[in-house]
Structures are given as structure tokens and as C-alpha cells.
Amino acid sequence: MLKTKLTLAVLLTAFALAPASAARPKKAAAKAHAGKVAKAPAAKKTVARSAEPDPDAAVAAPAPAPAERKSDRWMDSTAQQFLNAQWKLDPEGAIAAGKYDGAANLTIPNAATRSHQLAFADEWLARFGKMNVSQLSPKQRTDLALLVNKVKSDRWYLTTLREYEWNPAVYNIAEPIDLILSTEYAAKPQRLRTLLRRIANVPAYYQAAQASIVNPTHEHTQLAISQAPGTMVVLADLGKAAQESILTPQEKAIFAQRIANAGTALLGYVDFLTALDKKQQDSHSARSFRIGKELYEAKFGYDIQSASSAAQTYQKALAAKEELLVRMNGLADELWPKVMGGAAKPDDRFRKIGMVIDKLSANHVARENFFPEIRRQIPLLQNWVVSHNLLTLDPKRPLEVRETPMYKRGVAGASIDAPGPYRPQDRTWYNVTPMDSMSPQEAESSLREYNHWILQILNIHEAIPGHYAQLVYANKSPSLVKSLFGNGAMVEGWAVYAERMMLESGYGDNAPEMWLMYCKWNLRSVTNTILDYSVHVNGMTQAQAIDLLVRQAFQTPAEASEKWRRVQLTSVQLTSYFSGYADIMELREQRKQALGPRFVLKDFHEQFLSYGSAPVKVIRELMQ
């Protein structure tokens, strides 16, 4: 532990704002080979030598005492019992994790199920409460803390947040069907028979959904209605697969009938929501999408698991925003003659920065090349990470770029769907929402947002070495608990950190254009926190939100519109980017100071990722 506490201001100055050459000690930089790609032979040699963690790079944990080993074995057994029971209770969660034993079972979201879930939470909280935490090793102690947080969170969602009453979009049968159909965990006829049993209960599922909804928000109701056609496509694809399979004629006939029944139930649910939404709009009685301060703070605590409160994180984000604007103002001055020529420079910094960004943003791919360019960049990013000795990547874990499935659209423009730890060998999908439905003006606005520089940063964030690489490591973690019940702030924080890490290594040639666009992108993460807290707690209006995003954070109208939609549909999640990133940067600086010349950047990255998707505060404890 450091004797002096690092303040946020120091961290922002050292990391978020300083040039890459100043971001790490010279010895660490030399070991990380943060040079040009031309030095690949030396980098390869170092990669081979660094395949195993450097014993000097981490403090070895003491051997556990006999009592500790006994308690650890009991904890291992208890955790496995919990997982077995959890997957029986939540077959949808099991499918997402890559466990298909109970995939034929569709959870009916009725009052009886919720009562059973609540009793399950109470039972396991009592069991976990009887454990002697002091006799557990750090690994098992942190596993227990994650399990307790997961069960407490589940209980709070059921009893206090009660989203099942006001968010009709939580009732969506599509993703488990899609995963079962597309994942080759068993022969296709077996998977189809699993789905034949599963879809038999779809009418009961939507009947229970209608009975559960009390006072939905207009925004979530519209989301559920808009996603229904995508679910119909999934059902149609399932029906087609069944009819083209080697199933018996009788099975095919049953399939056709159950597909029809499922489609009828879904359309009935849409009719129910449409009528309810009209009634609420006419009477102005719909629930607000804003969850308010009390719920927000509690949800932040369960979801983010930071040492800071939501209010404290909001204040940190305000400070970070100002620091970034100061840096961007300097970069705009540096770039002005090159980009703007003899144009008069405004005194207002927002206008000046915005003018430079606007001019640079005209450099983007053509609409029809958006997908091909993303695919082209992935292997280039992979080569950079390996040749610059930033992280060991697993070439056996495939990443595929695809259009976001229809049933998943409407919240984020890009995302990663990774396999669960039970089936790490399966494909990871990089989902990108196409621009097919956009007008030429909307497409141009989106392309300017994801311009030549920011499209690269997006791919770093979502793919390599961001989400994709982190989730591959998470699935290899020896702690199944940390892989399964990961922390969103760590996951998003790593992706934001990966952007910084790449530029520190020289990616983008330290060009001021790249650094300006990086700062703009990093400002987006910071602004996510400000926006989310301001909207849900402070009552920020749409006009104020658009001003924050467009004028103060230099986002295009298309991106700002999408973010306004997202903040209406989610809460707290948008804070995970900045919260996790700030915690990781602080931890990295602490490890540098503790290890001195023994600090190796690649070893830090691989040790950090080896703990699965645990909260950063947990990883900090394990790395001491």
C-alpha cells in the first residue's frame, strides 16, 4: 500500500492529459517496446520470453495456512453448489454463460417465479453469512464478496427496483433461442428438439409478462414494441431450420404449430403494449424513465462496486471534463494553422475546438465501406498489440464482425457478444448496427462521428485490446465466480483504458489529430457519467442534454440523439466507463510506484486481466 493517496487531479494530469512519452518511466517503456512496428523481430523475441508472468513483477502470495486451506475447500464446494442451484433457477443466465443443460426450460416471469427467486436469495444470503471470512484466502474472500453482492443485488432488483413492472423490454425470448440455434454445443437435431420444448411455453411467458406490467414507461414500452419484429425474424429462422432438418415429419408439424403459437403470443403482447401506451399517453399517466436519487445511488452501489458513491463519481467527472477541455484547447491551437488556415480563431474555446474537430471529421470512410473498414482494422490492431508487447492474444479465439441482430437493436450502436466461461471456444461477435435505415444526412452525421481517427478508437474499445481481449482472458480465469459475475465498470473501464494504452505505445504516431480525437472520445466517457447522473438524479432536460453532448462534448447530432435515447432506456451503466477507467489508471500508478524498475507494463496487463471481470477494488486487493 502507498503511504500517500493519489488524488484524482494528479491522476488526470499524469494520465488523461500528458503526452504518451511522459506517461510511463523510461525503463517500463523500454521493456514494453513502445516503438515502431519495424522492430517486430525484437518484439517477437520478447513476447516469447514473457509468455510466463515475470516473477519479479508481482508480489507472491504467502502459502495458505491449514485452516485457510480447509475454509477454501469449503468455499469452493459452496460456490459450486450455488452455481448448480443458480442455473436451475435461471436457465437463461446459464445459456448466456455457455451452459445448456437446462436450455429447454423457459422461465415464466410470474409472481410465483419471483417468490421462488426471492426465497432463493434469502437462503443463500443466510448460507454465505455463516462463513468465517477471516479464514478464507484473498482469492476465496473476494469470490465470496462477489457472490454476496450478486445475491443482494438480485434481491434488491426484485423487491425495490421492480423493473419487471415498468420495463416491457425485459420480456424478450429471442436471444436464448438465437444462442441455442447458433452455438454448436450439440448436434443440430438435439438443439432443435431442445428449442421445440422451450418454445412450447412462449404463450404462457407473454401471458405472465402482461400480468406483471403495472405502470410502464413510454420509452421502454416503445423499445419492446420496436424489438418485436426482430424476435419474429428469430422465430421464422427457427421454423425454417426445423423444416430443413432431419427431424421427423411429426416433429416438424409440432414445430410449425408451436412457432405459430409463439408468434401469435408475441403479436398479442405488442397489441397489449400498444393499447396500454396509448391509454397512458392520453391520460399522461406513464411512469417517468428517471429513477431518482435514492434508486440511483443504490443501483450504482450494486452495479459499479466502486469505492466512490454515485455523487462523488459525478463530481470527479465534472473535474475530468474541465481537464480534458484544457488539453483539447491547446491541441486546437496547435492544429489551427494546419487545419483552418487563415480563418479567424474564435475566443470561445468550445467554438474553436468544435471548428477544428468539425473540419477533421470530414475525413471518414464512405457509407458503403463502413463495415469493410472495421473488418480490415481488426488484424492490424492485433498485430500492433503483439508487436509492441502490450498483451498476449489468443489466435484460437475467433472474433467475427456482424450486423447487430434486429432483436438487439435500439440501445447501442456497437457491442460485443462473447461466449460464457463454460464454452470459451465459441465465437465472439462484434455487433455493429448498419446505417441502412438512415437518411443520407443521418448517415453522414454518424460517419463524421466515427471519422478516420475515432473509428480506430472504437475498434480498440470494442475489439482489440478492449472488450474482446478482456473477455477472452476472463474466460480463462481460474475463478469461475469472477468470470461469471463480472463487474461492468471493470469491463468498460478496461476498454477505455485500452484506448489510452494504445496511444501511449505510439499508435497513431503521436499525431495531434489522433490525440485531439482521443480526447474527444475520452470526453465522451466522462460525459456519459455527467449525462446519466444529471438526467436520472438532477432532472436534466433533453435540450440541456443535447447542449452538453453537442456543444460541450463535440458529438454529432446523430450521436447525441442516440445517447439521449440510451439514457432514457438505461441507468447507471453509462457511468461504468469513466468509473472503471479512473480506478484502473490509479491502480497502474500504484503498482508502478510499488515495483519501481521491476514494473513491466505487459505483466501488469496480464496479471490484471487474470482475475476475470472482478471489480477493480477487488483486483487491487489481489495484486498487493
VMD Tcl script that draws the C-alpha trace (Angstrom):
set ca {
  {0.00 0.00 0.00}
  {1.17 3.52 -0.75}
  {1.69 5.82 2.14}
  {0.21 8.77 0.27}
  {-3.11 8.70 -1.50}
  {-3.18 9.67 -5.18}
  {-5.73 12.37 -5.86}
  {-7.93 12.46 -8.95}
  {-6.32 15.71 -10.10}
  {-2.86 14.09 -10.05}
  {-4.12 11.09 -11.99}
  {-5.82 13.18 -14.63}
  {-2.72 15.28 -15.07}
  {-0.44 12.24 -15.26}
  {-2.58 10.05 -17.47}
  {-5.58 11.61 -19.18}
  {-3.72 14.70 -20.33}
  {0.03 14.13 -20.52}
  {1.74 13.19 -23.79}
  {2.38 9.49 -24.27}
  {6.11 9.83 -23.77}
  {5.54 11.15 -20.25}
  {3.02 8.53 -19.26}
  {5.45 5.82 -18.20}
  {9.00 5.52 -16.84}
  {11.76 5.00 -19.39}
  {12.60 1.52 -18.15}
  {9.00 0.41 -18.37}
  {8.74 1.90 -21.82}
  {11.83 0.03 -22.94}
  {10.53 -3.29 -21.70}
  {7.17 -2.63 -23.35}
  {8.89 -1.95 -26.71}
  {6.74 1.11 -27.35}
  {8.46 1.79 -30.66}
  {7.58 1.34 -34.32}
  {6.25 -1.76 -35.98}
  {9.57 -2.15 -37.79}
  {11.01 -3.53 -34.54}
  {8.81 -6.59 -34.79}
  {11.61 -9.21 -34.63}
  {12.79 -7.89 -31.26}
  {9.20 -7.68 -30.07}
  {8.55 -11.29 -31.03}
  {11.59 -12.42 -29.12}
  {10.43 -10.54 -26.04}
  {6.90 -11.92 -26.35}
  {8.23 -15.46 -26.32}
  {10.38 -14.69 -23.29}
  {7.47 -13.04 -21.48}
  {4.92 -15.77 -22.10}
  {5.01 -16.65 -18.40}
  {4.39 -13.88 -15.82}
  {7.61 -12.21 -14.65}
  {8.17 -13.41 -11.06}
  {9.69 -10.00 -10.24}
  {6.58 -8.20 -11.47}
  {4.23 -9.31 -8.71}
  {4.40 -9.91 -5.01}
  {3.96 -13.62 -4.34}
  {1.07 -14.54 -2.08}
  {2.01 -16.38 1.11}
  {1.22 -20.07 1.32}
  {-2.22 -20.60 2.90}
  {-2.39 -21.89 6.46}
  {-4.10 -25.27 7.11}
  {-7.26 -23.59 8.45}
  {-7.30 -21.32 5.41}
  {-6.95 -24.28 3.03}
  {-9.83 -26.07 4.75}
  {-12.04 -22.99 4.56}
  {-11.08 -22.51 0.91}
  {-12.13 -26.06 0.06}
  {-15.43 -25.49 1.81}
  {-15.85 -22.22 -0.07}
  {-15.12 -23.96 -3.38}
  {-17.74 -26.56 -2.60}
  {-20.28 -23.96 -1.50}
  {-19.69 -21.85 -4.60}
  {-20.22 -24.86 -6.86}
  {-23.44 -25.75 -5.03}
  {-24.61 -22.17 -5.52}
  {-23.85 -22.25 -9.24}
  {-25.67 -25.55 -9.70}
  {-28.72 -24.13 -7.93}
  {-28.44 -20.78 -9.75}
  {-28.53 -22.35 -13.19}
  {-31.60 -24.39 -12.31}
  {-33.28 -21.20 -11.14}
  {-32.08 -19.15 -14.13}
  {-31.70 -21.25 -17.30}
  {-31.47 -18.07 -19.40}
  {-28.43 -16.96 -17.40}
  {-26.95 -20.42 -17.81}
  {-27.37 -20.23 -21.60}
  {-25.62 -16.85 -21.67}
  {-22.76 -18.38 -19.66}
  {-22.45 -21.27 -22.13}
  {-24.18 -23.95 -20.03}
  {-27.02 -25.65 -21.89}
  {-28.13 -28.43 -19.52}
  {-31.46 -26.72 -18.81}
  {-31.85 -24.88 -22.09}
  {-35.22 -26.48 -22.80}
  {-36.70 -24.70 -19.79}
  {-38.20 -21.25 -20.34}
  {-38.60 -19.24 -17.13}
  {-42.17 -18.00 -16.82}
  {-41.95 -14.46 -15.35}
  {-44.92 -14.65 -12.99}
  {-45.41 -13.90 -9.30}
  {-44.70 -17.50 -8.29}
  {-41.31 -17.42 -10.05}
  {-40.40 -14.13 -8.38}
  {-41.39 -15.51 -5.00}
  {-39.16 -18.51 -5.60}
  {-36.29 -16.23 -6.67}
  {-36.67 -14.16 -3.50}
  {-36.64 -17.26 -1.29}
  {-33.53 -18.45 -3.15}
  {-31.77 -15.15 -2.43}
  {-32.67 -15.25 1.25}
  {-31.50 -18.85 1.58}
  {-28.11 -18.17 0.05}
  {-27.53 -14.93 1.91}
  {-28.06 -16.88 5.10}
  {-25.64 -19.61 3.99}
  {-22.97 -17.15 2.93}
  {-23.42 -15.25 6.19}
  {-22.33 -18.31 8.19}
  {-18.91 -18.45 6.55}
  {-15.86 -17.39 8.54}
  {-14.45 -14.76 6.21}
  {-11.28 -14.30 8.26}
  {-10.16 -17.88 7.49}
  {-10.50 -17.54 3.71}
  {-7.60 -16.80 1.37}
  {-7.80 -13.48 -0.53}
  {-8.97 -15.26 -3.69}
  {-11.83 -17.01 -1.93}
  {-12.68 -14.00 0.20}
  {-13.15 -11.90 -2.91}
  {-15.17 -14.69 -4.56}
  {-17.48 -14.71 -1.56}
  {-17.85 -10.93 -1.68}
  {-18.85 -11.12 -5.35}
  {-21.43 -13.83 -4.68}
  {-22.91 -11.91 -1.75}
  {-23.14 -8.76 -3.89}
  {-24.77 -10.73 -6.71}
  {-27.45 -12.22 -4.45}
  {-28.08 -8.94 -2.62}
  {-28.33 -7.20 -5.96}
  {-30.81 -9.78 -7.29}
  {-32.90 -9.31 -4.16}
  {-32.84 -5.52 -4.47}
  {-33.84 -5.68 -8.15}
  {-36.80 -7.88 -7.19}
  {-38.03 -6.01 -4.13}
  {-37.04 -2.39 -4.70}
  {-36.27 -1.55 -8.32}
  {-39.06 -3.85 -9.58}
  {-38.17 -3.31 -13.23}
  {-40.42 -6.18 -14.22}
  {-43.37 -3.87 -13.52}
  {-42.30 -0.91 -15.67}
  {-39.90 -2.16 -18.38}
  {-41.74 -4.24 -21.00}
  {-38.48 -4.72 -22.92}
  {-37.15 -7.16 -20.30}
  {-39.61 -9.70 -21.72}
  {-37.78 -10.91 -24.83}
  {-37.45 -14.57 -25.82}
  {-35.13 -14.05 -28.80}
  {-31.56 -14.18 -27.50}
  {-31.65 -17.64 -25.82}
  {-33.28 -19.08 -28.95}
  {-30.62 -17.49 -31.14}
  {-27.80 -18.78 -28.92}
  {-29.15 -22.34 -28.82}
  {-29.67 -22.38 -32.58}
  {-26.27 -20.90 -33.48}
  {-24.00 -22.49 -30.85}
  {-22.72 -25.93 -31.77}
  {-22.68 -27.36 -28.25}
  {-24.58 -30.43 -29.53}
  {-25.78 -31.90 -32.82}
  {-28.33 -29.71 -34.58}
  {-31.25 -32.15 -34.23}
  {-30.67 -32.24 -30.49}
  {-30.60 -28.45 -30.29}
  {-33.78 -28.22 -32.35}
  {-35.55 -30.64 -30.02}
  {-34.39 -28.53 -27.07}
  {-35.93 -25.49 -28.75}
  {-39.10 -27.43 -29.57}
  {-39.62 -27.93 -25.83}
  {-38.58 -24.39 -24.97}
  {-40.95 -22.56 -27.32}
  {-43.94 -24.59 -26.10}
  {-44.14 -22.19 -23.15}
  {-43.87 -18.91 -25.08}
  {-47.64 -18.18 -24.87}
  {-47.51 -18.65 -21.07}
  {-44.42 -16.43 -20.98}
  {-46.12 -13.47 -22.64}
  {-49.30 -14.00 -20.65}
  {-47.22 -13.71 -17.46}
  {-45.46 -10.64 -18.87}
  {-48.76 -8.86 -19.42}
  {-49.89 -9.70 -15.89}
  {-46.60 -8.41 -14.44}
  {-46.61 -4.99 -16.10}
  {-48.18 -2.34 -13.88}
  {-47.14 1.16 -14.95}
  {-44.52 1.07 -17.71}
  {-42.52 3.96 -19.04}
  {-43.36 5.17 -22.52}
  {-39.74 4.78 -23.62}
  {-39.37 1.15 -22.55}
  {-42.77 0.30 -23.98}
  {-41.74 1.68 -27.36}
  {-38.46 -0.23 -27.19}
  {-40.29 -3.51 -26.59}
  {-42.64 -2.82 -29.50}
  {-39.75 -1.90 -31.82}
  {-37.81 -5.07 -30.98}
  {-40.73 -7.41 -31.65}
  {-40.16 -7.66 -35.43}
  {-36.62 -8.85 -34.71}
  {-38.00 -11.57 -32.45}
  {-40.39 -12.60 -35.22}
  {-37.39 -12.98 -37.54}
  {-35.69 -15.24 -34.99}
  {-38.84 -17.38 -34.78}
  {-39.06 -17.54 -38.58}
  {-35.40 -18.58 -38.83}
  {-36.03 -21.27 -36.23}
  {-39.04 -22.56 -38.15}
  {-37.06 -22.66 -41.38}
  {-34.18 -24.52 -39.70}
  {-36.59 -27.07 -38.27}
  {-38.30 -27.74 -41.60}
  {-34.95 -28.17 -43.38}
  {-33.61 -30.54 -40.72}
  {-33.70 -34.32 -40.33}
  {-36.44 -34.15 -37.69}
  {-39.37 -36.48 -38.19}
  {-42.48 -35.24 -40.04}
  {-44.39 -35.32 -36.75}
  {-41.76 -33.18 -35.02}
  {-41.80 -30.73 -37.92}
  {-45.56 -30.42 -37.67}
  {-45.37 -29.75 -33.93}
  {-42.62 -27.21 -34.59}
  {-44.76 -25.35 -37.13}
  {-47.69 -25.19 -34.71}
  {-45.58 -24.00 -31.79}
  {-43.84 -21.38 -33.91}
  {-47.25 -20.10 -34.95}
  {-48.46 -20.07 -31.35}
  {-45.33 -18.21 -30.23}
  {-45.76 -15.62 -32.98}
  {-49.40 -15.12 -32.07}
  {-48.47 -14.66 -28.40}
  {-45.79 -12.09 -29.30}
  {-48.17 -10.13 -31.52}
  {-50.74 -10.22 -28.74}
  {-48.14 -8.79 -26.38}
  {-47.41 -5.99 -28.86}
  {-51.15 -5.25 -29.16}
  {-51.40 -5.14 -25.37}
  {-48.47 -2.72 -25.11}
  {-49.73 -0.54 -27.93}
  {-53.14 -0.14 -26.30}
  {-51.65 0.44 -22.86}
  {-49.20 3.01 -24.18}
  {-51.97 4.94 -25.95}
  {-54.07 4.94 -22.79}
  {-51.16 6.23 -20.71}
  {-50.21 8.87 -23.25}
  {-53.80 10.12 -23.43}
  {-54.01 10.33 -19.63}
  {-50.37 11.45 -19.10}
  {-50.05 8.66 -16.53}
  {-46.92 6.81 -17.72}
  {-44.13 6.32 -15.24}
  {-41.06 8.53 -15.70}
  {-37.96 6.81 -17.05}
  {-35.89 8.75 -14.48}
  {-35.24 6.50 -11.47}
  {-34.36 9.26 -8.98}
  {-31.53 9.76 -6.49}
  {-32.33 7.03 -3.95}
  {-32.69 4.24 -6.50}
  {-29.76 5.57 -8.48}
  {-27.33 5.52 -5.56}
  {-28.39 2.00 -4.58}
  {-28.15 0.69 -8.13}
  {-24.76 2.34 -8.57}
  {-23.53 0.58 -5.45}
  {-24.63 -2.86 -6.63}
  {-23.71 -2.49 -10.31}
  {-20.48 -0.46 -10.21}
  {-19.00 -1.60 -6.86}
  {-16.68 1.38 -6.66}
  {-15.10 2.87 -3.55}
  {-16.85 6.13 -4.53}
  {-20.56 6.91 -4.41}
  {-22.52 7.95 -7.48}
  {-22.49 11.58 -6.34}
  {-18.73 11.51 -5.77}
  {-18.14 9.94 -9.18}
  {-20.28 12.65 -10.76}
  {-18.12 15.34 -9.16}
  {-14.95 13.58 -10.34}
  {-16.35 13.50 -13.86}
  {-17.02 17.25 -13.78}
  {-13.36 17.83 -12.83}
  {-12.16 15.41 -15.51}
  {-14.23 17.20 -18.13}
  {-12.52 20.51 -17.39}
  {-9.06 18.93 -17.52}
  {-9.80 17.41 -20.92}
  {-11.14 20.69 -22.30}
  {-7.93 22.46 -21.27}
  {-5.88 19.84 -23.14}
  {-8.16 19.98 -26.19}
  {-7.94 23.76 -26.27}
  {-4.14 23.50 -26.52}
  {-4.36 20.88 -29.28}
  {-6.83 23.05 -31.21}
  {-4.38 25.95 -31.05}
  {-1.59 23.66 -32.28}
  {-3.66 22.35 -35.18}
  {-5.36 25.62 -36.16}
  {-2.89 26.81 -38.84}
  {-2.72 23.37 -40.45}
  {-6.45 22.64 -40.38}
  {-8.14 26.04 -40.51}
  {-5.58 28.03 -42.46}
  {-6.13 31.78 -42.19}
  {-9.62 31.57 -40.67}
  {-10.21 33.84 -37.68}
  {-9.81 31.98 -34.40}
  {-12.75 32.49 -32.02}
  {-12.17 33.35 -28.36}
  {-14.79 30.85 -27.19}
  {-12.95 27.58 -26.62}
  {-15.99 25.40 -27.38}
  {-16.35 27.05 -30.80}
  {-12.61 26.85 -31.51}
  {-12.28 23.17 -30.55}
  {-15.53 22.37 -32.32}
  {-14.40 24.04 -35.54}
  {-11.18 22.02 -35.67}
  {-12.99 18.76 -34.89}
  {-15.67 19.54 -37.45}
  {-13.08 20.15 -40.16}
  {-11.15 16.97 -39.31}
  {-14.34 14.88 -39.13}
  {-14.87 15.25 -42.86}
  {-12.14 12.61 -43.17}
  {-14.17 9.39 -42.92}
  {-14.93 6.24 -44.89}
  {-17.75 6.09 -47.38}
  {-21.04 4.74 -46.12}
  {-20.67 1.50 -48.09}
  {-17.15 0.94 -46.71}
  {-18.02 1.26 -43.04}
  {-18.29 -2.50 -42.39}
  {-15.32 -3.49 -44.59}
  {-13.12 -0.91 -42.87}
  {-13.96 -2.28 -39.42}
  {-13.08 -5.78 -40.58}
  {-9.84 -4.52 -42.14}
  {-8.67 -2.85 -38.94}
  {-9.07 -5.83 -36.58}
  {-5.94 -7.78 -37.68}
  {-3.93 -4.54 -37.77}
  {-4.81 -3.83 -34.15}
  {-3.94 -7.40 -33.22}
  {-0.52 -7.11 -34.86}
  {0.16 -3.83 -33.08}
  {-0.67 -5.22 -29.64}
  {1.57 -8.26 -30.13}
  {4.49 -6.46 -31.79}
  {4.51 -3.76 -29.10}
  {4.44 -6.30 -26.30}
  {1.27 -4.95 -24.70}
  {-0.63 -8.19 -24.21}
  {-0.58 -11.84 -25.22}
  {-3.51 -12.56 -27.55}
  {-5.05 -15.96 -28.23}
  {-5.31 -16.58 -32.01}
  {-7.57 -19.57 -31.36}
  {-10.43 -17.40 -30.08}
  {-12.31 -16.16 -33.17}
  {-13.80 -12.67 -33.46}
  {-16.40 -12.05 -36.15}
  {-17.93 -8.73 -37.18}
  {-21.65 -8.88 -37.93}
  {-24.67 -6.63 -38.21}
  {-26.40 -6.22 -34.86}
  {-29.32 -8.70 -34.78}
  {-32.67 -6.97 -35.14}
  {-33.90 -8.10 -31.73}
  {-30.91 -6.41 -30.05}
  {-31.11 -3.05 -31.79}
  {-32.30 0.19 -30.29}
  {-29.89 0.84 -27.41}
  {-26.22 0.90 -28.54}
  {-24.64 1.23 -31.99}
  {-21.79 -1.20 -31.34}
  {-21.31 -4.00 -28.84}
  {-19.57 -7.31 -28.15}
  {-21.33 -10.65 -27.61}
  {-18.80 -13.01 -26.06}
  {-19.21 -16.68 -25.14}
  {-19.53 -17.61 -21.49}
  {-16.79 -19.29 -19.48}
  {-18.37 -22.72 -19.90}
  {-17.79 -22.54 -23.68}
  {-14.88 -20.14 -24.25}
  {-14.11 -21.72 -27.62}
  {-17.26 -20.32 -29.24}
  {-17.27 -17.27 -31.49}
  {-17.25 -13.73 -30.19}
  {-19.49 -11.39 -32.15}
  {-18.63 -7.74 -32.76}
  {-22.07 -6.25 -33.38}
  {-22.29 -3.10 -35.47}
  {-25.67 -1.58 -36.29}
  {-25.83 -0.84 -40.02}
  {-26.85 2.51 -41.47}
  {-29.45 1.01 -43.82}
  {-32.38 2.82 -42.24}
  {-30.60 6.19 -42.03}
  {-31.22 9.07 -44.38}
  {-28.16 10.43 -46.21}
  {-27.98 13.27 -43.69}
  {-28.19 10.92 -40.71}
  {-25.57 8.60 -42.19}
  {-23.20 11.49 -42.85}
  {-23.62 12.68 -39.24}
  {-22.85 9.20 -37.94}
  {-19.85 8.79 -40.24}
  {-18.45 12.13 -39.10}
  {-18.76 10.96 -35.51}
  {-16.90 7.75 -36.38}
  {-14.34 9.50 -38.53}
  {-10.90 8.29 -39.62}
  {-9.42 8.52 -36.12}
  {-12.40 7.69 -33.91}
  {-13.33 4.58 -35.88}
  {-9.93 3.20 -34.91}
  {-10.53 4.08 -31.27}
  {-13.97 2.45 -31.42}
  {-12.39 -0.78 -32.67}
  {-9.74 -0.60 -29.96}
  {-12.50 -0.20 -27.37}
  {-14.84 -2.89 -28.62}
  {-12.36 -5.40 -30.00}
  {-8.57 -5.35 -29.54}
  {-7.23 -4.86 -26.96}
  {-10.56 -3.80 -25.42}
  {-13.67 -5.86 -24.74}
  {-12.82 -8.84 -26.91}
  {-9.36 -9.35 -25.42}
  {-10.54 -8.77 -21.85}
  {-13.38 -11.26 -22.14}
  {-11.07 -13.93 -23.59}
  {-8.87 -13.51 -20.52}
  {-11.89 -13.54 -18.22}
  {-12.98 -16.92 -19.58}
  {-9.52 -18.30 -18.71}
  {-9.62 -17.07 -15.12}
  {-9.22 -19.86 -12.55}
  {-12.06 -18.23 -10.62}
  {-15.32 -19.20 -12.27}
  {-17.14 -16.84 -9.92}
  {-15.14 -13.83 -11.11}
  {-15.72 -14.80 -14.75}
  {-19.44 -15.38 -14.39}
  {-20.45 -12.48 -12.16}
  {-18.19 -9.82 -13.52}
  {-18.24 -6.13 -12.87}
  {-19.43 -3.83 -15.64}
  {-17.21 -0.97 -14.51}
  {-14.11 -3.15 -14.78}
  {-15.19 -4.41 -18.22}
  {-15.96 -0.95 -19.61}
  {-13.09 0.63 -17.70}
  {-10.63 -1.77 -19.32}
  {-11.96 -0.92 -22.78}
  {-11.49 2.81 -22.08}
  {-8.06 2.13 -20.60}
  {-7.13 0.12 -23.72}
  {-7.63 3.22 -25.84}
  {-5.16 5.13 -23.69}
  {-2.74 2.22 -23.59}
  {-2.62 2.02 -27.40}
  {-1.88 5.71 -27.86}
  {0.79 5.56 -25.16}
  {2.50 2.83 -27.16}
  {2.75 5.15 -30.16}
  {-0.33 4.05 -32.06}
  {-1.36 6.90 -34.32}
  {2.21 8.26 -34.48}
  {1.50 10.67 -31.62}
  {-0.19 12.92 -34.17}
  {-2.04 15.86 -32.61}
  {-5.09 14.93 -34.71}
  {-5.21 11.49 -33.09}
  {-4.72 12.93 -29.61}
  {-7.44 15.51 -30.16}
  {-9.87 12.83 -31.32}
  {-8.81 10.59 -28.45}
  {-9.54 13.41 -26.01}
  {-12.91 13.91 -27.69}
  {-13.62 10.20 -27.34}
  {-12.39 10.14 -23.73}
  {-14.56 13.19 -23.04}
  {-17.45 11.07 -24.25}
  {-16.79 8.53 -21.48}
  {-16.56 11.34 -18.93}
  {-19.71 12.97 -20.29}
  {-21.57 9.66 -20.09}
  {-21.28 9.87 -16.30}
  {-22.31 13.53 -16.19}
  {-25.26 12.89 -18.50}
  {-26.52 9.79 -16.72}
  {-26.41 11.29 -13.24}
  {-27.78 14.64 -14.41}
  {-30.73 13.06 -16.19}
  {-31.75 10.46 -13.61}
  {-30.96 12.43 -10.45}
  {-30.88 16.13 -11.33}
  {-33.71 16.13 -13.86}
  {-31.68 17.35 -16.85}
  {-33.95 18.11 -19.81}
  {-33.48 16.86 -23.36}
  {-32.42 20.33 -24.52}
  {-29.81 20.56 -21.75}
  {-28.57 17.05 -22.56}
  {-28.17 17.83 -26.27}
  {-26.27 21.02 -25.41}
  {-23.95 19.04 -23.13}
  {-23.29 16.44 -25.79}
  {-23.10 18.58 -28.93}
  {-21.69 21.96 -27.84}
  {-19.66 20.97 -24.79}
  {-18.56 17.45 -25.81}
  {-18.40 17.96 -29.62}
  {-20.60 15.00 -30.52}
  {-22.61 15.00 -33.73}
  {-26.39 15.45 -33.57}
  {-26.86 11.80 -34.58}
  {-24.64 10.54 -31.76}
  {-26.27 12.91 -29.26}
  {-29.72 11.73 -30.29}
  {-28.69 8.10 -29.84}
  {-27.18 8.88 -26.42}
  {-30.35 10.68 -25.30}
  {-32.33 7.61 -26.29}
  {-29.91 5.38 -24.41}
  {-30.04 7.40 -21.19}
  {-33.83 7.07 -21.23}
  {-33.57 3.29 -21.55}
  {-30.72 2.58 -19.13}
  {-29.50 3.91 -15.81}
  {-26.07 3.75 -14.10}
  {-24.48 1.69 -16.90}
  {-23.22 4.82 -18.65}
  {-21.15 5.68 -15.56}
  {-19.18 2.45 -15.78}
  {-16.79 3.73 -18.46}
  {-15.30 6.62 -16.50}
  {-15.55 4.97 -13.09}
  {-13.67 1.84 -14.15}
  {-11.10 3.71 -16.20}
  {-10.18 6.08 -13.37}
  {-9.79 3.14 -10.97}
  {-7.53 1.22 -13.38}
  {-5.30 4.23 -14.01}
  {-4.92 4.76 -10.27}
  {-4.07 1.08 -9.74}
  {-1.48 1.15 -12.52}
  {0.26 4.14 -10.96}
  {0.24 2.45 -7.55}
  {1.86 -0.68 -8.99}
  {4.49 1.41 -10.79}
  {5.43 3.14 -7.55}
  {5.42 -0.10 -5.55}
  {7.52 -2.11 -8.03}
  {9.78 0.62 -9.37}
  {12.16 -0.76 -12.05}
  {10.54 -4.22 -11.75}
  {7.28 -2.88 -13.21}
  {6.58 -4.32 -16.69}
  {3.53 -3.00 -18.49}
  {2.64 -6.27 -20.21}
  {2.91 -8.19 -16.94}
  {0.64 -5.65 -15.26}
  {-1.96 -6.05 -18.02}
  {-1.91 -9.85 -17.94}
  {-1.99 -10.08 -14.16}
  {-4.83 -7.55 -14.02}
  {-6.87 -9.47 -16.59}
  {-6.13 -12.86 -14.98}
  {-8.64 -12.19 -12.19}
  {-11.62 -12.32 -14.50}
  {-14.06 -9.42 -14.59}
  {-13.77 -8.64 -10.90}
  {-14.28 -5.07 -9.62}
  {-11.09 -3.03 -9.73}
  {-11.12 -2.62 -5.96}
  {-11.07 -6.44 -5.64}
  {-8.24 -6.77 -8.18}
  {-6.30 -4.13 -6.28}
  {-6.50 -6.27 -3.14}
  {-5.37 -9.38 -5.02}
  {-2.44 -7.62 -6.70}
  {-0.95 -6.27 -3.46}
}
mol new
graphics top color blue
foreach p $ca { graphics top sphere $p radius 0.5 }
foreach p [lrange $ca 0 end-1] q [lrange $ca 1 end] { graphics top cylinder $p $q radius 0.2 }
display resetview
